[in-house]
Amino acid sequence: MNKPKYICKSATDSLTYEFVSVGLKEEIKKVIKYSFTGTENVYNLGFGDLNEETNEIDDLSVTNNGDSEKVLSTVVSTLFAFTEQYPKALILATGSTPSRTRLYRMGISKNLKEIKLYSAVYGLNKLAEWESFIIGRDYEAFFITKKENI
């Protein structure tokens, strides 16, 4: 992708990525985690601020650090790295709140051209059906996979 993004530290298994958001307010540690769901090749994408006291992801924090596009581009870049390591993976993503799901939809929309070069993107519509992602349509959840898996 040619959009600005942060440099991530990756765990050796490529399941966890960390980076620091440098914005208007402060430097905030962010974590992206791909968790196996128990269904073959299906992983959940978790993302949020690192709570350094509990060492857990806080997916409800609102930082308003002024760098949301760069943060979302960084998350998208880890999709490519993750699917290189796990080429058959289906990655599920949904926001922890409806507004976060909307934010993810906007991020996918802005990066769709680059994402579609390597991946297929689907949205779960209001009829609870998966469909190829359409810009401007509301979705409850998303899944992304390498093109060769469809």
C-alpha positions as CSV (number, residue, x, y, z in Angstrom):
1,M,0.0,0.0,0.0
2,N,1.2,3.5,-0.8
3,K,-0.6,5.2,2.1
4,P,1.3,6.4,5.2
5,K,1.4,3.7,7.9
6,Y,3.3,3.0,11.1
7,I,6.0,0.4,11.4
8,C,4.8,-2.7,13.3
9,K,6.6,-5.1,15.5
10,S,5.4,-8.6,14.8
11,A,5.4,-11.7,16.9
12,T,7.3,-14.6,15.3
13,D,4.0,-16.4,14.6
14,S,2.6,-13.3,12.9
15,L,-0.5,-13.4,15.1
16,T,0.2,-10.2,17.0
17,Y,1.5,-6.8,15.8
18,E,2.3,-3.7,17.8
19,F,3.0,-0.1,16.9
20,V,2.9,3.3,18.4
21,S,0.4,5.9,17.3
22,V,2.1,9.3,17.3
23,G,-0.6,12.0,17.1
24,L,-2.0,15.2,18.4
25,K,-2.3,14.1,22.0
26,E,0.3,11.5,22.8
27,E,2.1,8.4,21.8
28,I,-0.3,5.4,22.2
29,K,0.7,1.8,21.9
30,K,-1.7,-0.1,19.6
31,V,-2.1,-3.9,19.2
32,I,-3.5,-5.9,16.4
33,K,-4.2,-9.6,17.2
34,Y,-5.3,-12.4,15.0
35,S,-7.0,-15.0,17.1
36,F,-7.9,-18.5,16.0
37,T,-11.7,-19.0,16.3
38,G,-11.8,-22.8,16.6
39,T,-13.1,-23.1,13.0
40,E,-10.5,-24.3,10.5
41,N,-8.6,-21.3,9.0
42,V,-10.9,-18.7,10.5
43,Y,-9.3,-15.9,12.6
44,N,-10.8,-12.9,14.3
45,L,-9.0,-9.6,13.9
46,G,-8.8,-7.8,17.3
47,F,-7.5,-4.2,17.5
48,G,-7.2,-1.5,20.1
49,D,-5.0,0.3,22.5
50,L,-2.6,-1.7,24.7
51,N,-3.6,-1.5,28.4
52,E,-0.2,-1.7,29.9
53,E,-1.5,-2.6,33.4
54,T,-3.4,-5.7,32.2
55,N,-1.4,-6.2,28.9
56,E,-4.7,-6.6,27.1
57,I,-6.3,-4.9,24.1
58,D,-8.7,-2.2,25.0
59,D,-11.0,-2.1,22.0
60,L,-13.4,0.5,23.5
61,S,-10.9,3.3,24.1
62,V,-11.4,6.5,22.1
63,T,-8.0,8.2,21.6
64,N,-8.8,10.8,19.0
65,N,-5.1,11.1,18.3
66,G,-5.6,12.7,14.8
67,D,-4.0,9.8,12.9
68,S,-7.0,7.4,12.3
69,E,-6.3,7.0,8.6
70,K,-2.6,6.1,9.2
71,V,-3.7,3.7,12.0
72,L,-6.3,2.0,9.7
73,S,-3.7,1.8,6.9
74,T,-1.4,0.1,9.4
75,V,-4.0,-2.4,10.3
76,V,-4.7,-3.2,6.7
77,S,-0.9,-3.7,6.1
78,T,-0.9,-6.4,8.7
79,L,-3.6,-8.2,6.8
80,F,-1.1,-8.7,4.0
81,A,1.6,-9.9,6.3
82,F,-0.7,-12.2,8.2
83,T,-2.1,-13.8,5.0
84,E,1.5,-14.4,3.7
85,Q,2.1,-16.5,6.8
86,Y,-1.4,-18.0,6.8
87,P,-2.4,-18.1,3.2
88,K,-5.7,-20.0,3.7
89,A,-6.9,-17.8,6.5
90,L,-10.4,-16.2,6.5
91,I,-10.2,-13.1,8.7
92,L,-13.3,-11.9,10.5
93,A,-13.6,-8.3,11.7
94,T,-16.3,-6.3,13.4
95,G,-16.2,-3.3,15.6
96,S,-16.7,-3.5,19.3
97,T,-19.5,-0.9,18.8
98,P,-21.7,0.0,15.8
99,S,-19.7,3.2,15.3
100,R,-16.4,1.2,15.2
101,T,-17.9,-1.2,12.7
102,R,-18.8,1.9,10.6
103,L,-15.2,3.2,11.0
104,Y,-13.9,-0.2,9.8
105,R,-16.3,0.0,6.8
106,M,-14.9,3.5,6.0
107,G,-11.4,2.2,6.3
108,I,-12.0,-0.7,4.0
109,S,-13.7,1.6,1.5
110,K,-10.7,4.0,1.5
111,N,-8.3,1.2,1.0
112,L,-10.4,-1.1,-1.1
113,K,-8.5,-0.6,-4.3
114,E,-5.3,-1.8,-2.7
115,I,-7.0,-4.5,-0.7
116,K,-8.6,-6.0,-3.8
117,L,-5.2,-6.4,-5.5
118,Y,-4.5,-9.3,-3.2
119,S,-7.6,-10.1,-1.2
120,A,-11.4,-10.6,-1.5
121,V,-13.5,-8.6,0.9
122,Y,-17.0,-9.5,2.0
123,G,-19.6,-7.8,4.2
124,L,-22.4,-9.3,6.3
125,N,-25.5,-7.4,5.2
126,K,-28.7,-6.8,7.2
127,L,-30.2,-10.0,5.8
128,A,-27.4,-11.9,7.5
129,E,-25.9,-12.8,4.1
130,W,-22.3,-12.5,3.1
131,E,-21.8,-10.4,-0.1
132,S,-18.9,-9.0,-2.0
133,F,-18.1,-5.7,-0.3
134,I,-19.9,-2.7,-1.8
135,I,-18.7,0.8,-1.0
136,G,-21.5,2.8,0.7
137,R,-23.4,-0.2,2.0
138,D,-23.8,-0.9,5.7
139,Y,-22.4,-4.2,7.1
140,E,-22.5,-5.9,10.5
141,A,-19.1,-7.6,10.0
142,F,-16.5,-8.3,7.4
143,F,-14.3,-11.1,6.2
144,I,-11.2,-10.9,4.1
145,T,-9.2,-13.7,2.5
146,K,-6.5,-14.0,-0.2
147,K,-7.9,-14.0,-3.7
148,E,-6.6,-17.6,-4.3
149,N,-8.9,-18.9,-1.5
150,I,-12.2,-18.0,-3.3
